[in-house]
Every structure is written in C-alpha cells, then in structure tokens.
Amino acid sequence: MPCIPGDDLNIMAGELSGIALMPKKPSVLMHACCGPCSTSCVERTAEDYALTLYYYNPNITDREEYYLRRDTLLQFLKAFNAEHKDMYTAGFLEGAYEPERFIEKATPLADEPEGGRRCELCFALRLTETARKAKELGMEYFTTTMSVSPHKNYEKIKELGLFLEEETGVKFLDIDFKKKNGFGRSVELSKRYGLYRQNFCGCDFARYANEK
Ligand code: SF4
C-alpha cells in the first residue's frame, strides 16, 4: 500500500507499508535499524526528501526482539505521520527476516569486539541490501539510520555507501546523523513518543558480551 501524503493512512502496526510518493522531492530509501535511531534521522530529512524507511535487520538474531523493534519503528512512524500529514510523511517497507544469513557469516567473528570486523560485515549486509532494494525501486538515494549511534564509525559506513553507489548507480545520501546532536535528539524524541529503547546493539554476540 503506497503511503501518500495527506491520505488517511490507517497505519496500525503492520499496516503501514509502501513507498513514500512525493515526486517533487528526491526519493530516499533509508535503512532503519530501529525506532529510536530513526526518530532524529526522519525529523532531519523528511522535509527535503521523500523518505521510505526500510527495515532490513538480519543481525537481530532474537526473533521476539526483531519484531519488537519493528513494531516500535511503526509506532514512531504512525505518530510522526499523523503529526506531519499536511506537510510530509514517511513510508515503510520491511525486508526479509533472515537471521540465519547473518549468523552464518558472523559466527567466525563471534569474539570480535563491538565496532570490529563483525560489525563491518553487519553494516555491509544491511547497506548492500538497502542499495539493491533502492535500485529495484528506482529510488535516487539510499542511506542508513545506523550512523546516529555514537558507537558506529561513520567513515566506515560512508566508505561502504560510496562503494555501493558505484556498484548500483543509486546515490548514497552522505549524512552522519550523529552530528548536530543527532543522538541526543533521538533520545529526546524516543521519550516524547514513548518508544521502547533497547540496551544492546542487535546480535546475540554483542548481547552476551555485554552480560559477561
Ligand atoms: S554488535 Fe551490532 S553492528 Fe556489530 S555485528 Fe552485532 S548487531 Fe551488527
């Protein structure tokens, strides 16, 4: 179901689905890691771009956690779109949930610290799929909310984004979302919208390392 600005979107969880159709603005497929990180990224870009949030996160190896984060993202988008429906709205698409794909590739790097080679592989898995999907949909840009986290190395994300731009012909929207107090703003907005905020990155490798 396309999300068209001004439509009564009927966006209960699981029903907000489709591509943002705002032809006068450049289209962006924004990979979304979770609801809290998406808040300030959407707020910062929705006025200038036709955003579609793409939830593709095979790294969230716990199924319950995966759906909890997805539904939190939908909760945010529903509230954001209701608030801004006369000006702009953001669409939503969900990718395949395929944790086995992540586990197979990441298990040899299980002991890597957060921010190490396992995370680089994880960024690559998610951003490659986002660029591929953006190309399939004929979008002009792709990007990711991952950079809002102070734990994520933007230079690595940017390097990968520019590589994928070359590969796919879809432009990488080069914004480090942690800048201009992006992370602090995401904390504020998460509180304001009453969003669940997780206390671990996503994979069980990081979760159990934190519990040691
Ligand atoms: S710690 Fe986070 S970024 Fe690193 S591999 Fe796990 S889910 Fe991916």
Residues whose N, C-alpha, C, O or C-beta is under 5 A from the ligand:
A	BS01	SF4	N59 E114 R118 C119 C122 C201 G202 C203 A206
